[in-house]
Amino acid sequence: EVQTAELLTINDQITQSMRNTEENIQAKAAVNEAKLSMDQKRKQLTLQEGVCRRNISSLTSEFEVLKKAISVGADWNIEQIEQKEALEKERDAIGRQLESQMAQVGGLRNDVDRVYNVIQEFEKEFAIFDEKSTEITKKTKDFEAEIA
């Protein structure tokens, strides 16, 4: 009877270990899937950052051209003054676009940093799950050897 009770206890431990191992395998798969998703998001954000940088460069160039166009002499006629005002409005609009693009780049950098940190946390958790899974597998084999 004592041996039967011990066998039942060991069988329960093995069953629990097998459940834990299966849960760890499922968690590992979920971590891998999340990591792939984060990698794709990081790549997308990196591409968006490149586009934003090109837009910023273009807007900066336009801004400089408009500044030069505005800095003409003081002997202006009405048409030149109107053109100057239009150019100033365009300069201001481009300046706002530039600020918006800079804010987007900052946001993208923050997103990339956040995604990188999440990936690192997943990798740490994955390592812990992997370690526990190995430990549980070893215990299961030890219990099976003990039963045999």
OpenMM code with the backbone's topology and positions (N, CA, C; nanometers):
from openmm import Vec3, app, unit

residues = "GLU VAL GLN THR ALA GLU LEU LEU THR ILE ASN ASP GLN ILE THR GLN SER MET ARG ASN THR GLU GLU ASN ILE GLN ALA LYS ALA ALA VAL ASN GLU ALA LYS LEU SER MET ASP GLN LYS ARG LYS GLN LEU THR LEU GLN GLU GLY VAL CYS ARG ARG ASN ILE SER SER LEU THR SER GLU PHE GLU VAL LEU LYS LYS ALA ILE SER VAL GLY ALA ASP TRP ASN ILE GLU GLN ILE GLU GLN LYS GLU ALA LEU GLU LYS GLU ARG ASP ALA ILE GLY ARG GLN LEU GLU SER GLN MET ALA GLN VAL GLY GLY LEU ARG ASN ASP VAL ASP ARG VAL TYR ASN VAL ILE GLN GLU PHE GLU LYS GLU PHE ALA ILE PHE ASP GLU LYS SER THR GLU ILE THR LYS LYS THR LYS ASP PHE GLU ALA GLU ILE ALA".split()
positions = [
    Vec3(0.0816, -0.1200, 0.0000),
    Vec3(0.0000, 0.0000, 0.0000),
    Vec3(0.0865, 0.1272, 0.0000),
    Vec3(0.1943, 0.1243, 0.0747),
    Vec3(0.2850, 0.2387, 0.0805),
    Vec3(0.3464, 0.2613, -0.0572),
    Vec3(0.3844, 0.1496, -0.1235),
    Vec3(0.4425, 0.1617, -0.2569),
    Vec3(0.3391, 0.2156, -0.3560),
    Vec3(0.2154, 0.1707, -0.3414),
    Vec3(0.1089, 0.2190, -0.4303),
    Vec3(0.0874, 0.3682, -0.4103),
    Vec3(0.0881, 0.4129, -0.2859),
    Vec3(0.0719, 0.5552, -0.2563),
    Vec3(0.1888, 0.6348, -0.3129),
    Vec3(0.3096, 0.5790, -0.2974),
    Vec3(0.4273, 0.6474, -0.3516),
    Vec3(0.4201, 0.6534, -0.5038),
    Vec3(0.3790, 0.5443, -0.5656),
    Vec3(0.3654, 0.5414, -0.7113),
    Vec3(0.2603, 0.6421, -0.7587),
    Vec3(0.1498, 0.6494, -0.6849),
    Vec3(0.0459, 0.7473, -0.7210),
    Vec3(0.0987, 0.8905, -0.7077),
    Vec3(0.1746, 0.9152, -0.6007),
    Vec3(0.2337, 1.0478, -0.5807),
    Vec3(0.3306, 1.0812, -0.6935),
    Vec3(0.4165, 0.9834, -0.7247),
    Vec3(0.5136, 1.0045, -0.8326),
    Vec3(0.4415, 1.0230, -0.9656),
    Vec3(0.3368, 0.9447, -0.9886),
    Vec3(0.2581, 0.9579, -1.1122),
    Vec3(0.1949, 1.0963, -1.1206),
    Vec3(0.1423, 1.1451, -1.0093),
    Vec3(0.0856, 1.2808, -1.0068),
    Vec3(0.1929, 1.3849, -1.0365),
    Vec3(0.3116, 1.3649, -0.9782),
    Vec3(0.4220, 1.4588, -1.0027),
    Vec3(0.4629, 1.4570, -1.1490),
    Vec3(0.4676, 1.3388, -1.2067),
    Vec3(0.5029, 1.3276, -1.3486),
    Vec3(0.3972, 1.3958, -1.4349),
    Vec3(0.2712, 1.3704, -1.4023),
    Vec3(0.1614, 1.4332, -1.4781),
    Vec3(0.1704, 1.5858, -1.4673),
    Vec3(0.1941, 1.6351, -1.3481),
    Vec3(0.2067, 1.7805, -1.3274),
    Vec3(0.3273, 1.8340, -1.4042),
    Vec3(0.4382, 1.7607, -1.3989),
    Vec3(0.5592, 1.8025, -1.4716),
    Vec3(0.5326, 1.8070, -1.6213),
    Vec3(0.4596, 1.7076, -1.6706),
    Vec3(0.4283, 1.7048, -1.8141),
    Vec3(0.3376, 1.8226, -1.8514),
    Vec3(0.2402, 1.8533, -1.7656),
    Vec3(0.1542, 1.9707, -1.7898),
    Vec3(0.2365, 2.0987, -1.7911),
    Vec3(0.3266, 2.1093, -1.6922),
    Vec3(0.4133, 2.2279, -1.6852),
    Vec3(0.5008, 2.2386, -1.8099),
    Vec3(0.5529, 2.1256, -1.8540),
    Vec3(0.6364, 2.1257, -1.9748),
    Vec3(0.5546, 2.1716, -2.0954),
    Vec3(0.4341, 2.1200, -2.1086),
    Vec3(0.3472, 2.1600, -2.2208),
    Vec3(0.3150, 2.3094, -2.2130),
    Vec3(0.2855, 2.3571, -2.0925),
    Vec3(0.2585, 2.5002, -2.0762),
    Vec3(0.3808, 2.5824, -2.1144),
    Vec3(0.4992, 2.5357, -2.0751),
    Vec3(0.6225, 2.6064, -2.1111),
    Vec3(0.6458, 2.6058, -2.2608),
    Vec3(0.6149, 2.4944, -2.3251),
    Vec3(0.6292, 2.4876, -2.4714),
    Vec3(0.5340, 2.5868, -2.5375),
    Vec3(0.4098, 2.5924, -2.4884),
    Vec3(0.3128, 2.6874, -2.5440),
    Vec3(0.3562, 2.8313, -2.5179),
    Vec3(0.4084, 2.8564, -2.3972),
    Vec3(0.4556, 2.9920, -2.3645),
    Vec3(0.5736, 3.0286, -2.4533),
    Vec3(0.6613, 2.9324, -2.4768),
    Vec3(0.7772, 2.9557, -2.5641),
    Vec3(0.7301, 2.9922, -2.7045),
    Vec3(0.6317, 2.9202, -2.7554),
    Vec3(0.5773, 2.9497, -2.8888),
    Vec3(0.5154, 3.0893, -2.8917),
    Vec3(0.4443, 3.1262, -2.7858),
    Vec3(0.3830, 3.2591, -2.7791),
    Vec3(0.4903, 3.3676, -2.7758),
    Vec3(0.5972, 3.3442, -2.7019),
    Vec3(0.7074, 3.4411, -2.6943),
    Vec3(0.7722, 3.4552, -2.8312),
    Vec3(0.7951, 3.3425, -2.8989),
    Vec3(0.8550, 3.3484, -3.0328),
    Vec3(0.7657, 3.4251, -3.1300),
    Vec3(0.6355, 3.4013, -3.1226),
    Vec3(0.5410, 3.4714, -3.2102),
    Vec3(0.5418, 3.6219, -3.1800),
    Vec3(0.5439, 3.6555, -3.0528),
    Vec3(0.5480, 3.7973, -3.0144),
    Vec3(0.6784, 3.8609, -3.0607),
    Vec3(0.7867, 3.7857, -3.0509),
    Vec3(0.9169, 3.8380, -3.0943),
    Vec3(0.9153, 3.8658, -3.2444),
    Vec3(0.8595, 3.7730, -3.3222),
    Vec3(0.8497, 3.7940, -3.4672),
    Vec3(0.7650, 3.9167, -3.4983),
    Vec3(0.6555, 3.9306, -3.4264),
    Vec3(0.5685, 4.0466, -3.4465),
    Vec3(0.6421, 4.1759, -3.4137),
    Vec3(0.7185, 4.1739, -3.3043),
    Vec3(0.7953, 4.2927, -3.2650),
    Vec3(0.9037, 4.3239, -3.3677),
    Vec3(0.9666, 4.2193, -3.4220),
    Vec3(1.0693, 4.2402, -3.5248),
    Vec3(1.0084, 4.3069, -3.6485),
    Vec3(0.8908, 4.2595, -3.6883),
    Vec3(0.8241, 4.3193, -3.8043),
    Vec3(0.7879, 4.4653, -3.7760),
    Vec3(0.7391, 4.4921, -3.6573),
    Vec3(0.7029, 4.6291, -3.6196),
    Vec3(0.8271, 4.7184, -3.6202),
    Vec3(0.9407, 4.6653, -3.5663),
    Vec3(1.0645, 4.7414, -3.5638),
    Vec3(1.1101, 4.7748, -3.7054),
    Vec3(1.1030, 4.6760, -3.7959),
    Vec3(1.1434, 4.6995, -3.9349),
    Vec3(1.0553, 4.8059, -3.9997),
    Vec3(0.9254, 4.7967, -3.9737),
    Vec3(0.8317, 4.8949, -4.0299),
    Vec3(0.8620, 5.0345, -3.9757),
    Vec3(0.8877, 5.0435, -3.8461),
    Vec3(0.9188, 5.1736, -3.7869),
    Vec3(1.0503, 5.2287, -3.8401),
    Vec3(1.1464, 5.1422, -3.8639),
    Vec3(1.2745, 5.1858, -3.9198),
    Vec3(1.2546, 5.2425, -4.0606),
    Vec3(1.1716, 5.1751, -4.1402),
    Vec3(1.1422, 5.2253, -4.2752),
    Vec3(1.0711, 5.3603, -4.2687),
    Vec3(0.9750, 5.3732, -4.1780),
    Vec3(0.9031, 5.4993, -4.1621),
    Vec3(0.9986, 5.6099, -4.1185),
    Vec3(1.0934, 5.5768, -4.0328),
    Vec3(1.1894, 5.6775, -3.9882),
    Vec3(1.2713, 5.7273, -4.1067),
    Vec3(1.3104, 5.6369, -4.1960),
    Vec3(1.3862, 5.6764, -4.3155),
    Vec3(1.3061, 5.7717, -4.4033),
    Vec3(1.1784, 5.7412, -4.4215),
    Vec3(1.0914, 5.8286, -4.5017),
    Vec3(1.0804, 5.9658, -4.4353),
    Vec3(1.0609, 5.9654, -4.3053),
    Vec3(1.0491, 6.0930, -4.2321),
    Vec3(1.1787, 6.1740, -4.2433),
    Vec3(1.2915, 6.1080, -4.2349),
    Vec3(1.4199, 6.1794, -4.2462),
    Vec3(1.4349, 6.2428, -4.3846),
    Vec3(1.3952, 6.1680, -4.4886),
    Vec3(1.4024, 6.2255, -4.6238),
    Vec3(1.3090, 6.3458, -4.6366),
    Vec3(1.1886, 6.3340, -4.5798),
    Vec3(1.0944, 6.4468, -4.5835),
    Vec3(1.1517, 6.5673, -4.5089),
    Vec3(1.2131, 6.5416, -4.3964),
    Vec3(1.2729, 6.6500, -4.3177),
    Vec3(1.3834, 6.7172, -4.3979),
    Vec3(1.4651, 6.6383, -4.4631),
    Vec3(1.5738, 6.6936, -4.5443),
    Vec3(1.5176, 6.7798, -4.6571),
    Vec3(1.4148, 6.7309, -4.7228),
    Vec3(1.3519, 6.8055, -4.8323),
    Vec3(1.2901, 6.9357, -4.7809),
    Vec3(1.2199, 6.9253, -4.6689),
    Vec3(1.1553, 7.0456, -4.6135),
    Vec3(1.2596, 7.1468, -4.5658),
    Vec3(1.3697, 7.0985, -4.5124),
    Vec3(1.4761, 7.1891, -4.4692),
    Vec3(1.5331, 7.2644, -4.5887),
    Vec3(1.5533, 7.1936, -4.7001),
    Vec3(1.6039, 7.2579, -4.8215),
    Vec3(1.5050, 7.3630, -4.8718),
    Vec3(1.3776, 7.3265, -4.8762),
    Vec3(1.2753, 7.4223, -4.9201),
    Vec3(1.2732, 7.5443, -4.8281),
    Vec3(1.2867, 7.5206, -4.7011),
    Vec3(1.2866, 7.6286, -4.6026),
    Vec3(1.4016, 7.7261, -4.6315),
    Vec3(1.5189, 7.6724, -4.6609),
    Vec3(1.6354, 7.7573, -4.6908),
    Vec3(1.6125, 7.8374, -4.8184),
    Vec3(1.5557, 7.7745, -4.9206),
    Vec3(1.5266, 7.8455, -5.0460),
    Vec3(1.4303, 7.9606, -5.0192),
    Vec3(1.3278, 7.9349, -4.9401),
    Vec3(1.2302, 8.0398, -4.9097),
    Vec3(1.2923, 8.1524, -4.8278),
    Vec3(1.3809, 8.1193, -4.7364),
    Vec3(1.4486, 8.2237, -4.6579),
    Vec3(1.5303, 8.3144, -4.7493),
    Vec3(1.5982, 8.2542, -4.8472),
    Vec3(1.6764, 8.3344, -4.9414),
    Vec3(1.5852, 8.4215, -5.0265),
    Vec3(1.4717, 8.3662, -5.0684),
    Vec3(1.3787, 8.4423, -5.1515),
    Vec3(1.3219, 8.5616, -5.0753),
    Vec3(1.3059, 8.5481, -4.9459),
    Vec3(1.2493, 8.6562, -4.8642),
    Vec3(1.3521, 8.7661, -4.8383),
    Vec3(1.4782, 8.7293, -4.8366),
    Vec3(1.5807, 8.8259, -4.7977),
    Vec3(1.6283, 8.9132, -4.9152),
    Vec3(1.5373, 8.9641, -4.9931),
    Vec3(1.5721, 9.0560, -5.1027),
    Vec3(1.5681, 9.2000, -5.0529),
    Vec3(1.5955, 9.2957, -5.1409),
    Vec3(1.6084, 9.4378, -5.1031),
    Vec3(1.4824, 9.5032, -5.0493),
    Vec3(1.4975, 9.6325, -5.0105),
    Vec3(1.3890, 9.7088, -4.9486),
    Vec3(1.3050, 9.7864, -5.0505),
    Vec3(1.3460, 9.7910, -5.1741),
    Vec3(1.2734, 9.8678, -5.2764),
    Vec3(1.1691, 9.7797, -5.3453),
    Vec3(1.0774, 9.7308, -5.2727),
    Vec3(0.9821, 9.6361, -5.3284),
    Vec3(0.8559, 9.7064, -5.3754),
    Vec3(0.8011, 9.6537, -5.4833),
    Vec3(0.6708, 9.7040, -5.5272),
    Vec3(0.5614, 9.6179, -5.4637),
    Vec3(0.4370, 9.6495, -5.4899),
    Vec3(0.3240, 9.5807, -5.4262),
    Vec3(0.3248, 9.4322, -5.4613),
    Vec3(0.3527, 9.4024, -5.5865),
    Vec3(0.3555, 9.2626, -5.6293),
    Vec3(0.4641, 9.1852, -5.5541),
    Vec3(0.5791, 9.2470, -5.5349),
    Vec3(0.6874, 9.1811, -5.4630),
    Vec3(0.6519, 9.1611, -5.3153),
    Vec3(0.5849, 9.2613, -5.2588),
    Vec3(0.5437, 9.2504, -5.1186),
    Vec3(0.4435, 9.1353, -5.1018),
    Vec3(0.3488, 9.1266, -5.1972),
    Vec3(0.2511, 9.0181, -5.1908),
    Vec3(0.3198, 8.8830, -5.2073),
    Vec3(0.4160, 8.8797, -5.2989),
    Vec3(0.4898, 8.7558, -5.3194),
    Vec3(0.5688, 8.7199, -5.1925),
    Vec3(0.6268, 8.8228, -5.1284),
    Vec3(0.7013, 8.8012, -5.0050),
    Vec3(0.6095, 8.7438, -4.8967),
    Vec3(0.4895, 8.8004, -4.8840),
    Vec3(0.3943, 8.7514, -4.7838),
    Vec3(0.3545, 8.6063, -4.8122),
    Vec3(0.3341, 8.5764, -4.9412),
    Vec3(0.2993, 8.4388, -4.9781),
    Vec3(0.4140, 8.3446, -4.9433),
    Vec3(0.5357, 8.3893, -4.9719),
    Vec3(0.6528, 8.3069, -4.9404),
    Vec3(0.6690, 8.2883, -4.7897),
    Vec3(0.6411, 8.3934, -4.7134),
    Vec3(0.6498, 8.3820, -4.5672),
    Vec3(0.5474, 8.2816, -4.5140),
    Vec3(0.4268, 8.2858, -4.5722),
    Vec3(0.3238, 8.1893, -4.5310),
    Vec3(0.3682, 8.0470, -4.5656),
    Vec3(0.4244, 8.0327, -4.6855),
    Vec3(0.4717, 7.9007, -4.7266),
    Vec3(0.5860, 7.8547, -4.6364),
    Vec3(0.6762, 7.9477, -4.6032),
    Vec3(0.7871, 7.9162, -4.5124),
    Vec3(0.7333, 7.8693, -4.3775),
    Vec3(0.6341, 7.9411, -4.3255),
    Vec3(0.5765, 7.9039, -4.1966),
    Vec3(0.5111, 7.7648, -4.2033),
    Vec3(0.4419, 7.7389, -4.3151),
    Vec3(0.3770, 7.6081, -4.3313),
    Vec3(0.4827, 7.4978, -4.3370),
    Vec3(0.5899, 7.5227, -4.4101),
    Vec3(0.6966, 7.4235, -4.4201),
    Vec3(0.7638, 7.4060, -4.2837),
    Vec3(0.7797, 7.5134, -4.2098),
    Vec3(0.8360, 7.5047, -4.0749),
    Vec3(0.7500, 7.4168, -3.9854),
    Vec3(0.6183, 7.4326, -3.9974),
    Vec3(0.5285, 7.3482, -3.9175),
    Vec3(0.5389, 7.2020, -3.9608),
    Vec3(0.5493, 7.1806, -4.0936),
    Vec3(0.5654, 7.0435, -4.1420),
    Vec3(0.6953, 6.9835, -4.0892),
    Vec3(0.8002, 7.0643, -4.0896),
    Vec3(0.9296, 7.0188, -4.0399),
    Vec3(0.9198, 6.9793, -3.8922),
    Vec3(0.8560, 7.0631, -3.8130),
    Vec3(0.8385, 7.0323, -3.6710),
    Vec3(0.7572, 6.9040, -3.6527),
    Vec3(0.6537, 6.8886, -3.7357),
    Vec3(0.5709, 6.7685, -3.7282),
    Vec3(0.6530, 6.6447, -3.7630),
    Vec3(0.7333, 6.6547, -3.8687),
    Vec3(0.8170, 6.5414, -3.9093),
    Vec3(0.9193, 6.5088, -3.8004),
    Vec3(0.9768, 6.6105, -3.7385),
    Vec3(1.0734, 6.5881, -3.6304),
    Vec3(1.0048, 6.5174, -3.5133),
    Vec3(0.8821, 6.5588, -3.4833),
    Vec3(0.8076, 6.4939, -3.3749),
    Vec3(0.7802, 6.3475, -3.4096),
    Vec3(0.7466, 6.3214, -3.5376),
    Vec3(0.7225, 6.1831, -3.5798),
    Vec3(0.8488, 6.0993, -3.5662),
    Vec3(0.9618, 6.1551, -3.6052),
    Vec3(1.0882, 6.0820, -3.5928),
    Vec3(1.1159, 6.0519, -3.4456),
    Vec3(1.0922, 6.1499, -3.3598),
    Vec3(1.1105, 6.1265, -3.2157),
    Vec3(1.0179, 6.0168, -3.1664),
    Vec3(0.8933, 6.0200, -3.2125),
    Vec3(0.7984, 5.9163, -3.1734),
    Vec3(0.8405, 5.7795, -3.2235),
    Vec3(0.8894, 5.7747, -3.3472),
    Vec3(0.9359, 5.6476, -3.4032),
    Vec3(1.0546, 5.5936, -3.3242),
    Vec3(1.1446, 5.6834, -3.2865),
    Vec3(1.2593, 5.6390, -3.2057),
    Vec3(1.2113, 5.5802, -3.0733),
    Vec3(1.1155, 5.6483, -3.0111),
    Vec3(1.0613, 5.5982, -2.8847),
    Vec3(0.9964, 5.4615, -2.9047),
    Vec3(0.9207, 5.4461, -3.0161),
    Vec3(0.8567, 5.3179, -3.0450),
    Vec3(0.9608, 5.2089, -3.0640),
    Vec3(1.0658, 5.2384, -3.1389),
    Vec3(1.1712, 5.1399, -3.1628),
    Vec3(1.2372, 5.1023, -3.0304),
    Vec3(1.2664, 5.1999, -2.9456),
    Vec3(1.3271, 5.1709, -2.8150),
    Vec3(1.2339, 5.0836, -2.7301),
    Vec3(1.1052, 5.1183, -2.7308),
    Vec3(1.0088, 5.0427, -2.6512),
    Vec3(0.9989, 4.8989, -2.7032),
    Vec3(0.9933, 4.8822, -2.8347),
    Vec3(0.9858, 4.7488, -2.8938),
    Vec3(1.1113, 4.6695, -2.8595),
    Vec3(1.2268, 4.7337, -2.8664),
    Vec3(1.3528, 4.6673, -2.8335),
    Vec3(1.3506, 4.6197, -2.6883),
    Vec3(1.3017, 4.7032, -2.5980),
    Vec3(1.2946, 4.6655, -2.4561),
    Vec3(1.1987, 4.5485, -2.4345),
    Vec3(1.0859, 4.5499, -2.5057),
    Vec3(0.9895, 4.4401, -2.4936),
    Vec3(1.0520, 4.3105, -2.5430),
    Vec3(1.1253, 4.3173, -2.6544),
    Vec3(1.1909, 4.1977, -2.7076),
    Vec3(1.2916, 4.1443, -2.6059),
    Vec3(1.3677, 4.2329, -2.5441),
    Vec3(1.4639, 4.1883, -2.4436),
    Vec3(1.3936, 4.1195, -2.3267),
    Vec3(1.2816, 4.1743, -2.2830),
    Vec3(1.2067, 4.1127, -2.1727),
    Vec3(1.1552, 3.9751, -2.2134),
    Vec3(1.1033, 3.9632, -2.3382),
    Vec3(1.0567, 3.8341, -2.3870),
    Vec3(1.1712, 3.7342, -2.3917),
    Vec3(1.2867, 3.7782, -2.4341),
    Vec3(1.4013, 3.6873, -2.4407),
    Vec3(1.4414, 3.6401, -2.3012),
    Vec3(1.4363, 3.7298, -2.2022),
    Vec3(1.4669, 3.6900, -2.0646),
    Vec3(1.3655, 3.5864, -2.0154),
    Vec3(1.2349, 3.6139, -2.0407),
    Vec3(1.1312, 3.5209, -1.9983),
    Vec3(1.1464, 3.3877, -2.0702),
    Vec3(1.1803, 3.3938, -2.1968),
    Vec3(1.2010, 3.2725, -2.2750),
    Vec3(1.3136, 3.1888, -2.2140),
    Vec3(1.4223, 3.2530, -2.1753),
    Vec3(1.5349, 3.1815, -2.1149),
    Vec3(1.4909, 3.1147, -1.9837),
    Vec3(1.4126, 3.1850, -1.9052),
    Vec3(1.3631, 3.1288, -1.7789),
    Vec3(1.2725, 3.0089, -1.8070),
    Vec3(1.1808, 3.0235, -1.9047),
    Vec3(1.0914, 2.9128, -1.9405),
    Vec3(1.1727, 2.7933, -1.9900),
    Vec3(1.2717, 2.8200, -2.0712),
    Vec3(1.3548, 2.7138, -2.1258),
    Vec3(1.4279, 2.6403, -2.0130),
    Vec3(1.4805, 2.7163, -1.9182),
    Vec3(1.5508, 2.6581, -1.8043),
    Vec3(1.4559, 2.5712, -1.7212),
    Vec3(1.3359, 2.6232, -1.6952),
    Vec3(1.2380, 2.5475, -1.6168),
    Vec3(1.1942, 2.4221, -1.6914),
    Vec3(1.1763, 2.4345, -1.8216),
    Vec3(1.1359, 2.3192, -1.9020),
    Vec3(1.2414, 2.2098, -1.8955),
    Vec3(1.3681, 2.2482, -1.9054),
    Vec3(1.4779, 2.1520, -1.8962),
    Vec3(1.4778, 2.0854, -1.7584),
    Vec3(1.4579, 2.1653, -1.6565),
    Vec3(1.4551, 2.1133, -1.5194),
    Vec3(1.3395, 2.0145, -1.5015),
    Vec3(1.2231, 2.0494, -1.5529),
    Vec3(1.1055, 1.9622, -1.5406),
    Vec3(1.1273, 1.8329, -1.6188),
    Vec3(1.1853, 1.8432, -1.7365),
    Vec3(1.2125, 1.7238, -1.8170),
    Vec3(1.3082, 1.6309, -1.7426),
    Vec3(1.4103, 1.6884, -1.6808),
    Vec3(1.5069, 1.6081, -1.6041),
    Vec3(1.4371, 1.5397, -1.4874),
    Vec3(1.3516, 1.6134, -1.4147),
    Vec3(1.2798, 1.5540, -1.3020),
    Vec3(1.1883, 1.4411, -1.3500),
    Vec3(1.1238, 1.4634, -1.4645),
    Vec3(1.0347, 1.3609, -1.5193),
    Vec3(1.1124, 1.2343, -1.5503),
    Vec3(1.2283, 1.2499, -1.6132),
    Vec3(1.3112, 1.1339, -1.6445),
    Vec3(1.3591, 1.0649, -1.5178),
    Vec3(1.3952, 1.1428, -1.4164),
    Vec3(1.4388, 1.0862, -1.2889),
    Vec3(1.3253, 1.0068, -1.2251),
    Vec3(1.2015, 1.0624, -1.2272),
    Vec3(1.0883, 0.9931, -1.1695),
    Vec3(1.0590, 0.8636, -1.2466),
    Vec3(1.0661, 0.8714, -1.3785),
    Vec3(1.0391, 0.7538, -1.4596),
    Vec3(1.1444, 0.6447, -1.4320),
    Vec3(1.2697, 0.6871, -1.4156),
    Vec3(1.3770, 0.5922, -1.3861),
    Vec3(1.3560, 0.5310, -1.2475),
    Vec3(1.3097, 0.6110, -1.1557),
    Vec3(1.2864, 0.5652, -1.0191),
    Vec3(1.1713, 0.4634, -1.0152),
    Vec3(1.0714, 0.4855, -1.0989),
    Vec3(0.9542, 0.3960, -1.1030),
    Vec3(0.9930, 0.2625, -1.1642),
    Vec3(1.0767, 0.2681, -1.2660),
    Vec3(1.1131, 0.1461, -1.3394),
    Vec3(1.1986, 0.0521, -1.2617),
] * unit.nanometer
topology = app.Topology()
chain = topology.addChain("A")
for resn in residues:
    res = topology.addResidue(resn, chain)
    for name in ("N", "CA", "C"):
        topology.addAtom(name, app.Element.getBySymbol(name[0]), res)
